[in-house]
Amino acid sequence: MRGPSKTNILAHRASWELQHGPIPQGQYVLHRCDVPSCVNPDHLFLGAQDANMADCAKKNRTAAGEGHGRAKFSDAQIDDVRWLRGLGLSCEAVAFTTGISLSHVYAVLSGHKRAKPNGHSQGR
């Protein structure tokens, strides 16, 4: 289906508009059923982006750790950084041993990168 600007619109958004009318600006059409291809209007609801992200997090549908598309290191490597530092190695020694840059080692240890252990134990 094409919108007023002659661009394609997603099927679930078209379904919502056919059943309920225009989607208010700043609102998203979200799925109760978590099936992205579903177009059943009874399975759809409106929400802001923060509600969409909260719904994703609540249902564990967000990528984290090595499953995230931008992850540079495996969960095991991140666990190694924490484990080696816990043994008393300097950050420089941890970086050298793991092959991870010193700045990334600092970011992991300070909680700026991979603050949570991604379901893996922090120790060995």
Backbone hydrogen bonds in HBPLUS format (Angstrom, degrees):
<---DONOR---> <-ACCEPTOR-->    atom                        ^
c    i                          cat <-CA-CA->   ^        H-A-AA   ^      H-
h    n   atom  resd res      DA  || num        DHA   H-A  angle D-A-AA Bond
n    s   type  num  typ     dist DA aas  dist angle  dist       angle   num
A0009-ILE N   A0001-MET O   3.06 MM   8  6.03 152.1  2.14 166.3 163.1     1
A0003-GLY N   A0007-THR O   2.85 MM   4  5.60 162.0  1.88 165.6 165.7     2
A0006-LYS N   A0003-GLY O   2.96 MM   3  5.31 152.8  2.04 121.7 122.6     3
A0013-ARG N   A0010-LEU O   3.05 MM   3  5.37 125.9  2.35 104.8 118.8     4
A0014-ALA N   A0010-LEU O   2.99 MM   4  6.34 154.0  2.06 152.3 160.6     5
A0015-SER N   A0011-ALA O   2.86 MM   4  6.08 157.5  1.91 150.9 157.1     6
A0016-TRP N   A0012-HIS O   3.08 MM   4  6.23 156.5  2.13 136.3 142.1     7
A0017-GLU N   A0013-ARG O   2.98 MM   4  6.24 163.7  2.01 149.0 153.3     8
A0018-LEU N   A0014-ALA O   2.90 MM   4  6.11 155.8  1.95 152.0 158.4     9
A0019-GLN N   A0015-SER O   3.10 MM   4  6.28 151.3  2.19 146.5 153.6    10
A0020-HIS N   A0016-TRP O   2.68 MM   4  5.70 166.2  1.70 161.9 166.4    11
A0021-GLY N   A0017-GLU O   2.89 MM   4  4.28 141.9  2.04 112.2 120.7    12
A0027-GLN N   A0024-PRO O   3.10 MM   3  5.64 150.6  2.19 140.7 140.1    13
A0028-TYR N   A0047-GLY O   2.68 MM  19  5.30 156.1  1.74 149.0 157.1    14
A0047-GLY N   A0028-TYR O   2.97 MM  19  5.30 143.5  2.10 143.7 152.5    15
A0030-LEU N   A0045-PHE O   2.69 MM  15  5.26 169.8  1.70 173.0 169.4    16
A0045-PHE N   A0030-LEU O   2.95 MM  15  5.26 149.4  2.05 139.6 146.4    17
A0032-ARG N   A0043-HIS O   2.67 MM  11  5.17 176.6  1.68 163.8 164.6    18
A0038-CYS N   A0035-VAL O   2.86 MM   3  5.39 165.1  1.88 125.5 130.6    19
A0043-HIS N   A0040-ASN O   2.86 MM   3  5.45 157.5  1.91 120.2 127.7    20
A0044-LEU N   A0041-PRO O   3.26 MM   3  5.18 164.2  2.28 102.5 107.0    21
A0051-ALA N   A0048-ALA O   3.03 MM   3  5.26 121.7  2.38 102.8 117.2    22
A0052-ASN N   A0048-ALA O   2.99 MM   4  6.33 151.4  2.07 149.8 158.9    23
A0053-MET N   A0049-GLN O   2.89 MM   4  6.18 160.2  1.93 155.7 159.7    24
A0054-ALA N   A0050-ASP O   2.92 MM   4  6.05 154.3  1.99 142.0 149.6    25
A0055-ASP N   A0051-ALA O   2.88 MM   4  6.00 153.2  1.95 143.5 150.8    26
A0056-CYS N   A0052-ASN O   2.98 MM   4  6.27 154.5  2.05 144.9 151.9    27
A0057-ALA N   A0053-MET O   2.96 MM   4  6.19 164.2  1.98 149.8 153.5    28
A0058-LYS N   A0054-ALA O   2.89 MM   4  6.02 160.4  1.93 148.0 153.8    29
A0059-LYS N   A0055-ASP O   3.12 MM   4  6.23 145.2  2.24 142.5 150.8    30
A0061-ARG N   A0056-CYS O   2.91 MM   5  5.03 174.2  1.91 147.1 148.3    31
A0060-ASN N   A0057-ALA O   3.11 MM   3  4.97 164.8  2.13 105.8 108.4    32
A0067-GLY N   A0064-ALA O   3.12 MM   3  5.46 139.6  2.29 138.5 134.6    33
A0068-HIS N   A0065-GLY O   3.08 MM   3  5.69 166.0  2.10 117.9 122.4    34
A0071-ALA N   A0068-HIS O   3.08 MM   3  5.41 169.0  2.09 117.6 120.6    35
A0078-ILE N   A0074-SER O   3.15 MM   4  6.51 157.5  2.20 149.5 155.3    36
A0079-ASP N   A0075-ASP O   2.86 MM   4  6.12 156.4  1.91 149.0 156.0    37
A0080-ASP N   A0076-ALA O   2.87 MM   4  6.11 150.0  1.96 143.7 152.2    38
A0081-VAL N   A0077-GLN O   3.02 MM   4  6.37 150.3  2.11 145.5 152.5    39
A0082-ARG N   A0078-ILE O   3.24 MM   4  6.60 163.9  2.26 151.7 153.9    40
A0083-TRP N   A0079-ASP O   2.86 MM   4  6.04 161.6  1.89 152.5 158.6    41
A0084-LEU N   A0080-ASP O   2.81 MM   4  5.86 174.2  1.81 156.6 158.1    42
A0085-ARG N   A0081-VAL O   3.07 MM   4  6.15 160.0  2.11 145.7 151.6    43
A0086-GLY N   A0082-ARG O   2.90 MM   4  6.02 149.7  1.99 141.7 150.8    44
A0087-LEU N   A0083-TRP O   3.02 MM   4  6.37 128.5  2.30 139.2 153.0    45
A0087-LEU N   A0084-LEU O   3.11 MM   3  5.05 133.4  2.34  92.5 105.4    46
A0089-LEU N   A0084-LEU O   3.29 MM   5  5.92 157.4  2.35 155.9 149.3    47
A0088-GLY N   A0085-ARG O   2.94 MM   3  5.18 154.0  2.00 105.8 114.3    48
A0094-VAL N   A0090-SER O   2.91 MM   4  6.22 154.0  1.98 150.7 158.5    49
A0095-ALA N   A0091-CYS O   2.89 MM   4  6.11 160.0  1.93 148.6 153.7    50
A0096-PHE N   A0092-GLU O   2.96 MM   4  6.20 162.7  1.99 148.9 153.6    51
A0097-THR N   A0093-ALA O   2.87 MM   4  5.95 163.7  1.89 147.7 152.6    52
A0098-THR N   A0094-VAL O   2.94 MM   4  6.01 161.5  1.98 152.1 156.4    53
A0099-GLY N   A0095-ALA O   2.86 MM   4  5.60 136.0  2.06 141.9 152.4    54
A0104-HIS N   A0101-SER O   3.12 MM   3  5.27 120.1  2.50  97.2 111.6    55
A0105-VAL N   A0101-SER O   2.95 MM   4  6.30 154.9  2.02 151.4 159.2    56
A0106-TYR N   A0102-LEU O   2.96 MM   4  6.25 163.3  1.99 153.5 157.0    57
A0107-ALA N   A0103-SER O   2.99 MM   4  6.20 155.0  2.05 140.1 147.3    58
A0108-VAL N   A0104-HIS O   2.87 MM   4  6.11 155.3  1.93 152.5 158.0    59
A0109-LEU N   A0105-VAL O   2.97 MM   4  6.16 172.3  1.97 156.7 158.8    60
A0110-SER N   A0106-TYR O   2.89 MM   4  5.97 144.9  2.01 148.3 157.4    61
A0112-HIS N   A0107-ALA O   2.89 MM   5  4.96 123.2  2.22 153.5 160.5    62
A0113-LYS N   A0107-ALA O   3.01 MM   6  5.28 144.8  2.14 123.8 118.5    63
A0111-GLY N   A0108-VAL O   3.15 MM   3  5.27 150.6  2.24 101.8 110.8    64
A0120-HIS N   A0117-PRO O   2.95 MM   3  5.50 160.5  1.99 124.6 127.6    65
